Amino acid sequence: MTVPPEVLGDALSRDGIETLREGRLVIACPRSERQIKALLTRAGRDGLRVVPAGLLSKISGLRPEVMEGDVDLVLSLRNLSKVIDFVPGDGTLTAQAGCIWSDLGRTVRESGLQLPTDMPLPSRTTLGGALASGMSGPDRLRRGPLRHHVLGAHVILSDGTRAKSGGRLVKNVTGFDLHRLYTGSRGTLCVLIEASLRLFPTPEETCALTRPCADAAEAFQLAEDLRRRHVDPLSVTIEGGARDPWRLHVVLVGRQVELPSALARASEVLGDAERIEGADAHNLRAELRDRVCHGGAWAQLRLSGPPARTHLAHAMLARFLGNDPLWRVVAQPGVASLEVFAPTLAAHTVADQIALLNDLRATLTDSGHRLEPIALPGATHLGLAADLAGDPARRWMRNLQRRYDPLGRFTCPSYPGRAPTLGATS
């Protein structure tokens, strides 16, 4: 059921709920748990399709149907922005979902601590948005994914029920780790209102090495050589494209007594790489983190697969997409993530995009890689969404969504696959 935006906006305003309008999109910004429950009650009564969100910075890639006008209401948690509990001695932080990631970083930094991941675009990311997206920063190579550092969460289910998982302590073992299930669920299971994180000590020293490379093959080989030498960097990033030189960036952190040894091993591999230290190293680390966007736009595609085969995947992508794309490769534990900015895709119709990317995905799957659409039209996302009938894991995920959200208030037609109403089976 679709309610006219002006009617919905007026109704929410009468309920005392702040609303914003972006075109036909109605964005509700509740200030309390009570208002969230009231919104979900109205959604259930009026048959509204709801998408939980933060600042909407990642919405085009995570929930593309929002940008297509195929939802009734965006439920933004931006007004729930309080730090609930911060215990420096335990290295834990509990905060509401609307807290800005960069603000949380400043809060813990004063006590010599840092957040569990160097989240890209931290000033445009909320705690809830970070968890819903399942994103991690380039430092995932050293620290693992963000979901491993979520200690607990409070959520509101689609029927207004408040649920809790985990706790605020590092060694909490109460119940199932459902908070890790919510991380990366893209707002399809619940509305996350509060979460607890494990924190890390701020490293004493940071150093970066940057090495220009003749081509992609050299950059990938150097990254593999670093892995074999057990350098243990914080992050490894490769950048390049047809119009940009290839470069390899290695960021190292540690105690003053540890870093020289790591630098020596890395220098044996990288040779005459430029060495950057102090504030300049911190600035480069932030720049590399935020290059997940290029020219203010998210990558059209993300590819993940075995690091040793990334050069093969790059060759396949170039064959399908031509020489224009800009590539960005971020090493992760056992996997390399390759983000592709391909402006040539915009020249294709939606039907041609789907056909091209389906062919590319089939080719890459055979070599052990996974292709994920990001900043593409919602219709392209839907066309690329896997048929649930042929994928038991996606069927299981859809059935899980139904258990959490039986009325389909939070359902996303492209994640994890086509919705039953759109032709897929369950």
C-alpha positions in Angstrom: 0.0 0.0 0.0 1.5 3.4 -1.0 0.5 6.4 1.0 1.0 9.9 -0.7 4.1 11.4 0.8 2.4 14.6 1.9 -0.3 12.6 3.7 2.2 10.5 5.5 4.4 13.4 6.4 1.5 15.4 7.9 0.3 12.3 9.9 3.8 11.8 11.4 4.1 15.5 12.2 0.8 15.4 14.1 2.3 12.5 16.1 5.2 14.8 17.1 7.7 12.9 14.9 10.2 15.1 13.0 10.0 14.4 9.2 12.2 15.4 6.3 11.4 15.4 2.6 13.7 14.6 -0.3 11.5 14.6 -3.4 8.9 11.9 -2.9 10.9 10.3 -0.1 9.6 10.7 3.5 12.3 10.5 6.1 11.1 10.1 9.7 13.5 11.0 12.5 12.2 9.8 15.8 13.7 11.0 19.0 12.8 8.0 21.3 12.2 4.3 21.3 8.5 5.1 21.9 8.3 7.0 18.7 10.0 4.2 16.8 7.4 1.7 18.1 4.7 4.2 17.0 6.1 4.4 13.5 6.3 0.6 13.2 2.7 0.3 14.5 1.6 2.7 11.8 3.6 0.8 9.2 1.9 -2.4 10.2 -1.6 -0.8 10.2 -1.2 1.0 6.9 1.0 -1.5 5.0 4.0 0.8 4.7 7.3 -0.4 3.4 10.0 0.9 5.8 13.8 1.1 5.4 15.9 1.8 8.6 18.8 4.2 8.0 21.2 6.7 9.5 22.4 9.6 7.4 21.5 7.8 4.1 25.1 8.0 2.9 25.2 4.3 1.9 21.6 3.8 0.9 22.1 3.8 -2.9 24.3 0.7 -2.7 22.7 -1.1 0.3 19.0 -0.5 -0.4 18.7 0.8 -4.0 15.0 0.5 -4.0 14.9 3.7 -1.8 16.5 5.7 -4.6 13.9 4.3 -7.1 11.0 5.5 -4.9 9.9 2.0 -4.1 9.5 2.5 -0.3 7.0 4.5 1.7 9.2 5.6 4.7 12.8 5.9 5.6 13.3 5.5 9.4 16.4 7.5 10.3 18.0 7.0 13.7 20.1 10.2 13.4 18.4 11.8 16.5 19.3 8.9 18.8 22.9 10.0 19.3 23.9 9.5 22.9 26.9 7.7 24.3 25.3 5.4 26.9 28.4 3.9 28.6 32.2 4.3 28.0 34.5 2.3 30.2 38.1 3.0 29.2 39.5 0.5 31.7 37.5 -2.3 30.1 38.0 -1.0 26.5 34.2 -0.9 25.8 31.8 1.6 24.4 28.0 1.5 24.3 26.1 4.1 22.2 22.9 4.8 20.4 22.7 3.9 16.7 22.5 7.5 15.5 26.0 8.5 16.9 28.4 9.7 14.2 31.4 7.4 13.9 33.9 10.3 13.9 32.4 11.7 17.1 32.7 8.3 18.8 36.3 8.2 17.6 37.1 11.5 19.3 35.3 10.4 22.5 37.5 7.3 22.9 40.7 8.9 21.6 41.0 11.1 24.6 41.5 7.9 26.7 44.2 6.5 24.4 41.7 4.1 22.6 40.3 3.8 19.1 37.3 2.2 17.5 37.5 -1.3 16.2 37.7 -0.4 12.6 38.9 2.7 10.6 35.4 3.2 9.0 35.5 5.0 5.6 33.9 8.5 5.6 33.5 8.5 9.4 31.8 11.9 9.5 29.0 10.6 7.2 28.5 7.3 9.0 26.5 6.5 12.0 27.1 3.6 14.4 23.9 1.9 13.2 24.7 2.5 9.5 28.2 1.0 10.0 26.7 -2.1 11.6 23.8 -2.5 9.1 26.2 -2.1 6.1 28.6 -4.7 7.6 31.5 -2.5 6.3 35.0 -2.5 7.7 37.9 -0.3 7.0 41.2 -1.1 5.3 42.5 -2.2 8.7 40.4 -5.3 8.5 43.6 -7.0 7.3 45.0 -6.7 10.8 41.8 -6.6 13.0 39.3 -8.6 11.2 35.7 -7.6 10.3 33.7 -5.2 12.4 31.1 -7.9 13.3 33.8 -9.6 15.4 34.0 -6.6 17.7 30.3 -6.1 18.4 29.7 -7.2 22.0 25.9 -6.7 22.1 23.0 -4.8 20.7 19.4 -3.7 21.4 17.0 -3.7 18.5 13.3 -3.2 17.8 11.6 -5.9 15.7 9.0 -5.1 13.0 6.1 -5.7 15.5 7.5 -3.2 18.0 9.1 -5.8 20.3 12.4 -4.8 21.9 15.1 -7.5 21.8 18.5 -7.7 23.3 21.6 -9.8 22.4 24.9 -10.0 24.1 26.0 -7.4 26.6 28.5 -4.6 27.3 31.4 -6.8 28.4 34.2 -8.4 26.3 33.7 -11.8 28.0 29.9 -11.8 27.8 28.6 -15.2 26.9 24.9 -14.8 27.5 22.6 -16.2 24.7 23.3 -16.4 21.0 25.4 -13.9 19.1 22.4 -12.4 17.3 24.1 -9.0 17.2 26.5 -10.5 14.7 23.6 -11.6 12.6 22.2 -8.1 12.6 25.6 -6.7 11.4 25.5 -6.7 7.7 21.7 -7.4 7.5 21.1 -4.0 5.8 18.1 -3.2 7.9 16.1 -6.2 6.7 15.7 -7.8 10.2 15.2 -5.1 12.7 15.8 -1.5 13.7 19.1 -1.3 15.6 18.9 1.3 18.4 21.9 0.6 20.6 25.2 -1.3 20.3 28.3 -2.1 22.4 31.8 -2.3 20.8 35.2 -3.6 21.8 37.9 -0.9 21.6 41.6 -1.1 20.8 44.6 0.8 22.2 45.9 3.6 20.0 49.2 2.4 18.4 52.3 4.3 19.5 53.7 4.7 16.0 52.3 4.8 12.5 54.3 4.6 9.3 53.4 4.2 5.6 55.3 3.0 2.6 54.2 4.0 -0.9 55.6 2.4 -4.0 54.8 3.3 -7.7 54.3 0.2 -9.9 54.8 -0.3 -13.6 51.4 -2.1 -13.9 48.8 -4.1 -12.0 50.8 -7.3 -12.2 53.8 -5.8 -10.3 51.5 -4.3 -7.6 49.7 -7.6 -7.0 53.1 -9.5 -6.9 54.5 -7.1 -4.3 51.4 -7.5 -2.2 51.8 -11.2 -2.3 55.5 -11.0 -1.4 54.6 -8.9 1.6 52.2 -11.6 2.8 54.9 -14.3 2.4 57.4 -12.3 4.5 54.9 -12.0 7.4 55.1 -8.2 7.6 51.7 -8.0 9.3 50.7 -4.5 8.1 47.6 -2.7 9.2 46.5 -2.3 5.6 47.5 -2.9 2.1 45.9 -0.9 -0.7 46.5 -1.0 -4.4 45.2 1.8 -6.7 45.4 2.4 -10.4 43.6 2.4 -13.8 44.0 3.3 -17.4 44.4 7.0 -16.7 46.1 6.7 -13.2 49.5 5.2 -12.3 49.5 2.0 -10.3 50.6 2.4 -6.7 50.9 0.2 -3.6 50.4 1.6 -0.2 51.4 -0.2 3.0 50.5 1.1 6.5 52.3 -0.2 9.5 51.5 0.5 13.1 52.9 -0.8 16.4 55.0 0.0 19.4 58.3 1.8 19.0 60.3 -1.3 19.7 58.3 -3.4 17.1 57.9 -1.1 14.1 61.6 -1.0 13.0 61.6 -4.8 12.4 58.4 -4.7 10.4 59.7 -1.7 8.4 62.9 -3.6 7.6 61.0 -6.7 6.3 58.7 -4.5 4.2 61.6 -2.5 2.8 63.3 -5.7 1.6 60.2 -6.3 -0.5 59.4 -2.8 -1.6 62.9 -1.5 -2.2 63.0 2.3 -2.7 59.4 2.9 -1.6 58.6 6.4 -0.2 58.6 6.3 3.6 56.0 8.5 5.3 55.9 9.0 9.1 54.1 11.0 11.9 51.2 13.2 11.0 51.7 12.7 7.3 51.3 8.9 7.8 48.1 9.5 9.7 46.8 11.8 6.9 47.6 9.2 4.2 45.9 6.5 6.2 42.7 8.6 6.3 43.0 9.4 2.6 43.3 5.8 1.7 40.4 4.9 3.9 38.1 7.4 2.3 39.0 6.6 -1.2 36.2 4.0 -1.0 34.4 6.9 -2.8 35.9 8.4 -5.9 34.8 11.9 -6.9 32.1 11.7 -4.2 30.6 8.5 -5.7 30.6 4.9 -4.6 32.1 2.2 -6.7 29.7 0.6 -9.2 31.0 -2.9 -8.4 32.9 -4.8 -5.7 34.8 -8.0 -6.4 36.2 -10.3 -3.7 38.3 -13.4 -4.0 41.6 -15.1 -3.3 44.4 -12.5 -3.2 46.7 -14.7 -5.3 44.2 -14.7 -8.1 43.3 -11.0 -8.0 45.4 -10.2 -11.0 43.4 -12.8 -13.0 40.2 -11.2 -12.0 41.5 -7.8 -12.9 42.3 -9.0 -16.4 38.7 -10.4 -16.8 37.2 -7.2 -15.6 39.3 -5.2 -18.1 38.2 -7.5 -20.9 34.5 -6.9 -20.1 34.6 -3.2 -19.1 37.4 -1.8 -21.2 40.4 0.2 -20.1 38.5 3.2 -18.5 37.8 1.9 -15.0 39.7 3.0 -11.9 40.5 0.1 -9.7 41.1 0.1 -5.9 42.1 -3.2 -4.2 42.1 -3.6 -0.4 43.7 -6.7 1.1 41.8 -8.5 3.8 42.4 -11.7 5.7 42.5 -14.4 3.1 40.6 -12.3 0.5 41.2 -9.2 -1.6 38.4 -6.8 -2.2 38.5 -4.9 -5.5 36.3 -1.8 -6.0 35.6 -0.8 -9.5 34.6 2.6 -10.7 33.4 2.0 -14.2 31.8 5.2 -15.8 31.2 3.3 -19.1 28.4 1.3 -17.4 26.2 4.4 -17.3 26.1 4.5 -21.1 24.4 1.0 -21.1 20.6 0.5 -20.7 19.5 -1.4 -17.6 18.9 -4.5 -19.7 22.4 -4.3 -21.2 23.9 -3.8 -17.7 22.2 -6.9 -16.4 23.3 -9.0 -19.4 26.9 -7.7 -19.3 27.3 -8.1 -15.5 25.6 -11.5 -15.4 28.1 -12.8 -18.0 31.0 -11.2 -16.1 29.8 -12.7 -12.8 29.6 -16.2 -14.3 33.1 -15.9 -15.6 34.5 -14.6 -12.3 32.6 -17.3 -10.3 34.5 -20.0 -12.1 37.8 -18.5 -10.8 36.5 -18.3 -7.2 35.5 -14.7 -7.1 32.2 -13.0 -6.1 30.8 -9.9 -7.9 28.6 -7.5 -5.9 26.7 -4.5 -7.4 26.9 -1.3 -5.4 26.1 2.1 -7.0 23.9 0.8 -9.8 20.3 1.6 -10.6 17.8 -0.3 -8.5 16.4 -2.1 -11.5 19.9 -3.4 -12.3 20.3 -4.6 -8.7 17.0 -6.4 -8.9 17.9 -8.0 -12.3 21.2 -9.2 -10.8 19.6 -10.6 -7.6 20.0 -14.3 -7.5 17.0 -16.6 -7.9 16.3 -18.0 -4.4 15.2 -21.3 -5.9 18.7 -22.2 -6.9 20.6 -21.1 -3.8 19.9 -22.8 -0.4 21.9 -20.2 1.5 19.8 -17.3 0.1 16.6 -19.2 0.7 17.6 -19.7 4.3 18.3 -16.0 4.6 15.0 -15.1 3.2 13.2 -17.5 5.5 15.1 -15.9 8.4 13.9 -12.5 7.3 10.3 -13.8 7.3 10.7 -15.0 10.9 11.9 -11.6 12.0 9.6 -9.6 9.8 6.5 -11.7 8.9 4.7 -8.8 7.3 7.6 -7.9 5.1 8.0 -4.3 6.4 11.8 -4.3 5.9 12.1 -6.6 2.9 14.7 -5.7 0.3 14.0 -7.2 -3.2 17.6 -7.4 -4.1 19.0 -8.7 -0.8 19.6 -11.6 -0.3 17.6 -12.3 -3.5 14.4 -11.6 -5.4 11.3 -11.3 -3.2 8.7 -14.0 -3.7 6.2 -11.4 -5.1 8.7 -10.7 -7.8 8.9 -14.2 -9.2 11.2 -16.1 -6.9 10.3 -19.2 -4.9 11.0 -19.7 -1.3 
